[in-house]
Amino acid sequence: MIFWAPLLSGIGFGFVVAAPVGPMSLLCMNRTLQQGFRAGLATGFGIALADAVYALVTVSAFKAVNDFTSAYALPLRLSGSLLLGLLGAKSLLRGESTPKPDSPRSSGTPYCLLSSFLLTLANPATLLSFAALSVSLGTTAGSSWFLPAGIAAGSGCWWLLFVSILKWISGKLPASFTRWLNLSSAAILILFSLYGILTALNGMDGPR
């Protein structure tokens, strides 16, 4: 059946796009270590949802949205980098205390999902990746509504796997190492934020 091609392509592409280590992976890791499984999974699913939105845009109104993101690429990337830096600084300050996974702080699940969703949307370069996939699949598969569904499923599966493995590993590590890992990821988030600001001002593509 024709829907299998875009669906399976979307699942594979969504998994591959989500897998590389970058600022969003570090944010997901940091939240999992500090706030527990639910916060980490919500962060990952927020990223997967943004991936699906960009894929949906690709198969429906790519030109209009591409014009918008091209016109406002600089403020979008600057605001995303600044927000990432603020989250990193907040996490760094809060990380001075020993993390308590699944504590009441993890009740901010909607916030984790929404913030990661907006941060991913603030990187217009993601749109170009999905546009390239759409073109490579051809007119029929590349314009299918099953493509965004597959990308959301693939990306969501990666984040579920990533958070589950991280949660399992963190339970076997000493508290001191977990705290060091938590603080390190927060510090790297701040560095990614500074790098994103510099690359945005210089007209370069920043990391995802």
WODAMO-V805036 format. One record per residue. N is the residue number from 0. RES is the residue in three letters. PHI is phi in whole degrees, -180 to 180 (NA if undefined). BURIAL is b if it has 9 or more other C-alpha atoms within 8 Angstrom, else e. Layout:
n:res:phi:burial
N:RES:PHI:BURIAL
N:RES:PHI:BURIAL
This chain:
n:res:phi:burial
0:MET:NA:e
1:ILE:-65:e
2:PHE:-74:b
3:TRP:-66:e
4:ALA:-63:e
5:PRO:-68:b
6:LEU:-66:b
7:LEU:-68:b
8:SER:-63:b
9:GLY:-64:b
10:ILE:-61:b
11:GLY:-64:b
12:PHE:-69:b
13:GLY:-61:b
14:PHE:-66:b
15:VAL:-69:b
16:VAL:-65:e
17:ALA:-77:b
18:ALA:-69:e
19:PRO:-58:e
20:VAL:-75:e
21:GLY:-156:e
22:PRO:-61:b
23:MET:-71:b
24:SER:-63:b
25:LEU:-66:b
26:LEU:-64:b
27:CYS:-64:b
28:MET:-64:b
29:ASN:-62:b
30:ARG:-69:b
31:THR:-64:b
32:LEU:-70:b
33:GLN:-86:b
34:GLN:-117:b
35:GLY:105:b
36:PHE:-61:b
37:ARG:-63:b
38:ALA:-66:b
39:GLY:-65:b
40:LEU:-68:b
41:ALA:-62:b
42:THR:-63:b
43:GLY:-64:b
44:PHE:-69:b
45:GLY:-64:b
46:ILE:-65:b
47:ALA:-63:b
48:LEU:-65:b
49:ALA:-65:b
50:ASP:-59:b
51:ALA:-65:b
52:VAL:-63:b
53:TYR:-64:b
54:ALA:-67:b
55:LEU:-64:b
56:VAL:-61:b
57:THR:-61:b
58:VAL:-89:b
59:SER:-119:e
60:ALA:-138:e
61:PHE:-60:b
62:LYS:-62:e
63:ALA:-63:e
64:VAL:-73:b
65:ASN:-63:b
66:ASP:-62:e
67:PHE:-67:e
68:THR:-67:b
69:SER:-69:e
70:ALA:-71:e
71:TYR:-115:e
72:ALA:-60:b
73:LEU:-64:b
74:PRO:-64:e
75:LEU:-64:b
76:ARG:-72:b
77:LEU:-65:b
78:SER:-66:b
79:GLY:-65:b
80:SER:-67:b
81:LEU:-65:b
82:LEU:-64:b
83:LEU:-63:b
84:GLY:-65:b
85:LEU:-64:b
86:LEU:-65:e
87:GLY:-65:b
88:ALA:-66:b
89:LYS:-62:e
90:SER:-66:b
91:LEU:-65:b
92:LEU:-69:e
93:ARG:-72:e
94:GLY:-73:b
95:GLU:-65:e
96:SER:-94:e
97:THR:-66:e
98:PRO:-60:b
99:LYS:-125:e
100:PRO:-56:b
101:ASP:59:b
102:SER:-80:b
103:PRO:-57:e
104:ARG:-63:e
105:SER:-76:b
106:SER:-71:e
107:GLY:-82:e
108:THR:-60:b
109:PRO:-59:e
110:TYR:-64:e
111:CYS:-61:b
112:LEU:-67:b
113:LEU:-66:b
114:SER:-66:b
115:SER:-69:b
116:PHE:-61:b
117:LEU:-69:b
118:LEU:-63:b
119:THR:-70:b
120:LEU:-65:b
121:ALA:-75:b
122:ASN:-111:b
123:PRO:-61:b
124:ALA:-61:e
125:THR:-60:b
126:LEU:-60:b
127:LEU:-67:e
128:SER:-63:e
129:PHE:-72:b
130:ALA:-65:b
131:ALA:-63:e
132:LEU:-63:b
133:SER:-59:b
134:VAL:-66:b
135:SER:-66:e
136:LEU:-82:b
137:GLY:94:b
138:THR:-63:e
139:THR:-72:e
140:ALA:-70:b
141:GLY:-69:b
142:SER:-108:b
143:SER:-77:b
144:TRP:-72:e
145:PHE:-77:b
146:LEU:-65:b
147:PRO:-61:b
148:ALA:-63:b
149:GLY:-66:b
150:ILE:-64:b
151:ALA:-61:b
152:ALA:-66:b
153:GLY:-64:b
154:SER:-65:b
155:GLY:-62:b
156:CYS:-65:b
157:TRP:-63:b
158:TRP:-68:b
159:LEU:-64:b
160:LEU:-65:e
161:PHE:-61:e
162:VAL:-68:b
163:SER:-63:b
164:ILE:-65:e
165:LEU:-63:b
166:LYS:-64:b
167:TRP:-67:e
168:ILE:-67:e
169:SER:-63:b
170:GLY:-71:e
171:LYS:-104:e
172:LEU:-96:e
173:PRO:-64:e
174:ALA:-59:e
175:SER:-66:e
176:PHE:-71:e
177:THR:-61:b
178:ARG:-66:b
179:TRP:-64:e
180:LEU:-64:e
181:ASN:-63:b
182:LEU:-68:b
183:SER:-64:e
184:SER:-64:b
185:ALA:-65:b
186:ALA:-66:b
187:ILE:-67:b
188:LEU:-59:b
189:ILE:-65:b
190:LEU:-65:b
191:PHE:-62:b
192:SER:-62:b
193:LEU:-64:b
194:TYR:-64:b
195:GLY:-63:b
196:ILE:-65:b
197:LEU:-64:e
198:THR:-68:b
199:ALA:-64:b
200:LEU:-68:e
201:ASN:-95:e
202:GLY:75:e
203:MET:-102:e
204:ASP:-81:e
205:GLY:-88:b
206:PRO:-74:e
207:ARG:-94:e
